């Protein structure tokens, strides 16, 4: 049975750090992000699953009379993120060598339009939260992935431990991604251990 390697986008295939967004929000609101963090996180899955718009999201987080740019998430992502071409090339080399690769990522409707999808056309599977209306780390997204992929040998590479912990409950192998581990070759080594 073929092994499948799934990559997250933001923080893995796309260079991104959530703190960049939190800093933009704090700057615009002129308050520390920590003051809104719990409300922000509480409503984030609904935004990832396209159940609410960015405007509705901010109304839930800040109340209806807020003065934040409703597109701050997608604008910041567009401004600050960049493709990790080294990892993308490595993923494509896996595909060229007969391995199955895919994407499992939380995206808002706005952020999903902020990068070139043609960079990702070589991937066999595309699981985007805003399209399938499910998001990590909720169990239903992992069950959905298991139902869509005929293999039981699935590796998920993600930059958030809570996403990996949830995936493990469904039998996924996991790798916690960091740029330092990638630059040291540790991510490559772990992937090769999985596919051999």
Secondary structure, 3 states (H helix, E strand, C coil): CCCEEEECCECCCEECCHHHHHHHHHHHHCCCHHHCHHHHHHHHHHHHCCCCCHHHHHHHHHCCCCCCCCCHHHHHHHHHCEECHHHHHHHHHHHHCCCEEEEEECCCHHHHCCCCHHHHCCCCEEEEHHHHCCCCCCHHHHHHHHHHCCCCCEEEEECCHHHHHHHHCCCCEEEECCHHHHHCCHHHHHHHHHHC
